[in-house]
Amino acid sequence: MNGKKFLNLPAERCDPETARYLILPVPYEGTVCFLNGTIKGPEAVLAVSDQMEHFDEELLIDFTRRGIATLPPIPPADTPEEEFDRIYATVKHYDFFRTGRFPIILGGEHSVTPPVVRAAAEIYEDLSVLQFDAHADLRDSYTGGRYSHASAMRRVLDWTPHLVQAGVRSFSEEEYRDYHEQIFRILTPKMITENLHGSLERILYGLTENVYITIDVDVFDPSLAPGTGTPEPGGLNWQQVTGILRKVCATKKIVGADLVETAPLGGRNVITEFLAARLIAKIITYTS
């Protein structure tokens, strides 16, 4: 990735030995089934990040003050199974969750999430996952593989039963039939738009004390995040997503997060990459 680092911070604020927040790029797209490009997502997000101010306009703090380091990217493996093992081994190597460091995994496709959740669940017995996504991702397998991006949340359920899904507006009959109970835990954009307060209550009720957050950028309306593999109309807006994040971060202990499925469009259209970078900044701000 040519040494790109999040925000291009001075040395004293991006030291991996002392930084509270650790960005781990995972450029992988081994199971994409529509538009490709997510393998280029991490580098593109890092490239635009140095255009952001370090002062948060909501909480009026410099969100870099506790340090943000960018770790070397995990090189993509040849198979989804090998990729799962490679990500899991890397997370265990850095020992994020036992040491209390805050990892932010920067994908890549959504299949990068389950191995991170597995590592977190080994430390936090009551771990729950808050997913922002356009898709339920609950198929047991897709296009012949159990480690498909379309099976990411089904694999998450292998490690914790506590899954809350926000912004979902697309799921299959198979997912509805086989995971009927989980489907009824979904908060759709319509539900969130019509009753944000009630939706927040449902989200908080479904989460345990220790929470891992996974964000697929296609949770946003495509007008806000056009650079993604499978855009779906009718998504959430910036204020809705950040409003939910701020409330959850203020109420629960967030142990880590990931941001996935940015697929750069190229040229001057960097809307999605910039949104992704700003969202990482918000997660850091809200958990500072």
N, C-alpha and C positions, 0 to 999 in steps of 0.2 A: 504493500500500500504506500510505498514511497515515503514511509516515515510520517504520514499524516497523523496529527493528534487532535483531539477534541479541543476546540478553542485556541489551539496554539499558545498555551499558557507559558509564562516564564518558568524556569526550572524549579523554583522553590514551590510552585503550586501544582506541578505535574509529576512529582516524584512518586513512583509506584511503592516505595517503601513507607511513605508517610501519608499519602493521599487517602482520604476517607472513601472517595468514589473511584471505581475502577471500570473503565470502558473496555469491553472485550469484543472486538470485531469478529464476526463469524460469516465470511462471505461464502455462502453455500446456496445452491439452487438445484439440488439433485433430483427433486421430485415434482418440479413445476409442471402444470398441466394446461396452461394457457399462455399468457404473455411472460417471456423471460426477462431477465435483467436484474433480479434481486441479488445476484452475486456481486453486482457493482454497487449495491446500495450502501454498505458500510463506508466505503471509500468516498462516495459522493456526499454522504452526510457529514463526514469529518471535514471534507474540503470546504463546505460552505459555513461550517460552524464558527470560524474565526470572524465572520461578519456580524456576530451577535454582540450586543452589550452584555456586560457581566453583572449588571445591576437589575434586579427584578422589579418590575413596575407595580406588582401587587404587594409584596411583602417588604419592599424597600430595603433589600439587603444585597450584598455582593455574594452570589451563590457559589463563587469559586473559592471562598475563604477557607474551606476545609480541605481543599486539594482535590483535583480531578486528574487522574493519570489514565493514559491510553496504553493498553497492553498490546503486545504483538498479536496479529490476527491468527486465528486457527486456520491452517490451510485446508481446503476442501478435500474430503475423502472420496474414494472411488464408488462407494455404495452407501445407501442411507443407514444401514446397520453399522458400518464402520464410522460414519459421521457421528452417530449417536454415541458410540463408545469414545470417540476422540474428544467430543465436547465434554462428556461426563468426566473423563480422565483429567482434562484441563481444569475444570472447575474444582475437582478434588485436589489437584496439585496446588492451586492457589489458596484453597481452603477458605474461601470467602466467608461462608456462613458460620464456621466455627470461630473465626477470628473477629467477626463483627464488621468486616469491611462491607461495602455496599457495591455489588456488581451490577452493571448495566450491560446486558448482552445486546450487541448491535448486529442484527441479521440483515441480509440473508432471509431465507424462507422460514415459515413458521415451524417447520420440523426441528428447528434448533432449540425450542422451548422445553420439551419433555426431559432431556437429560439434565438440564439445569434444575428443573423441579425435582427430579429424583434426588439429586445431591442435596437440595434444600430440605426435602422431606426426611432425609436421614438425620438431620440436625434438629429440625422443628417437627415434633410429632403431631402437632395440631395445625400444620401448615394448610392454608387455603390459597386459592388462586383467583385473582380477578382478571378476567379476559375482556379486552376491548377488541371487537372484531365484527366484520360484516357476516362472517360464516361461522356456523357452529363447530365445524371441524371435529365431529363426533363419529365419523365412520371408523369401523374397526380396521379397515384397510381400504386403499384406493389405488387404482392403477397397479394392482398387484402387490402393494407393499403396506405393512403395518406401521412403517415409519414415514409415511407420506405426510406432506404438509396438511392435507385434508383429514388426517387422523391425529393431529397434534393434541387436541383436547381429550380425545379418547385415551391416548397414552398418558396424559396428565392424570386421568382418573385411575390409572394403575397405581399411582403413588399417593393420591389424596382424594377423598370423596367430596371435598369442599371446593366446589367450582361455581363461581358466579360469572355469568356472561352478559355483557352490556353492548348494545348496538347491533346485535345479530339480526339479520333480516333475510337470511338465506340458509335453508337446511333441507335435506332430502327426506323422502318418505321413509327410507331406511333408518335415518337418524331419529325421526319422529317415532317410528315403531319400536326401535330397540332401546332408545334412551328417552322414553316418554317423560319420565320424572324429571330428568335434567332439562329437557326442552321447556318445561314449565317453570324453570328457574331463570329463563332468559328474559332480559329486559330489552325490548325492541326500541328502536328510535321513536316510534309512535308513543309507546308507553312513557318514555323519558321526556318527550316533548310535552305531552299532555299533563304529566304529573311528576315533575322533577323531585319534589319533596318526598312523595311516596316512593319513588324509584330509589332515592338515596336510602330511605329506611329499609327497603328490601335488600339492597346491596349490603348494607352494614350488618343486617341480621344474618345474611348468608355467609359472612366472612368470620373466620376465627381471629384470634388476637394477632397471629403472625401471618402476614400476607405477602405473596409474590404477585407482581403485576406483569401481565404480558399484553402488549399493544401491537396489533396489526394495523398499519396505517389505513387499510381499507375500511376501518370503522368510520372514518370521516366520509362525508359526502364527496363524490369524485371531483366536484368543483374546487374543493380545498386540497385534495390529495390525488391528482390524476395519475401520478407515477407509481402505479402498483399493478400487480399481476392480474387480479380479478376484481376490477372496480364494480361496485353495486350502487345503484341509485338510492337516494333517500337516507343518507347517512347522518351521523351526528355532526355538530359544528364544534368549533374551537372552545367556545364558552361552556358547552355541555360537558365535553371531555375533561377539560381542566377543572371545571367546577366539581365534578365527581372525584377526580384525583385529589384535589385539595382537601375535600371533606374526608376521604378515606385515609389520606396520609396524616391528617390531624387526629384521627380517631383510633387507628390501628398501628401496629408496628410493621413497617414495610421492610422486608429483608432483602429485596432485590427486585430487578425489573428487566424486561427486554423490550426492544422495539424492532419490529420485523416488517418485511415485505415492501420496503421501498425499492422501486424499480425505476432508476433515472430515465427520463425521456430524452435527455441530451440537449445540446444547444443552450439557449437562454432560459428554458423552462426548468427552473430549479425550485418550483413551489413546494413539491413534496419533500425534497431533501431539507429545505429550510424549515418547514413545519416539523419534520422529524427532529432536527437539531434543537429547535425551540422546545419541543416536548421533553426531550432529555433534560434540558435546562430547568423546566418546570418540575420534573420529578426530583431533581437535585434540590431545588429551592424548597419544595414542600416537605422534604425529608431532612432538611438541614437542622 
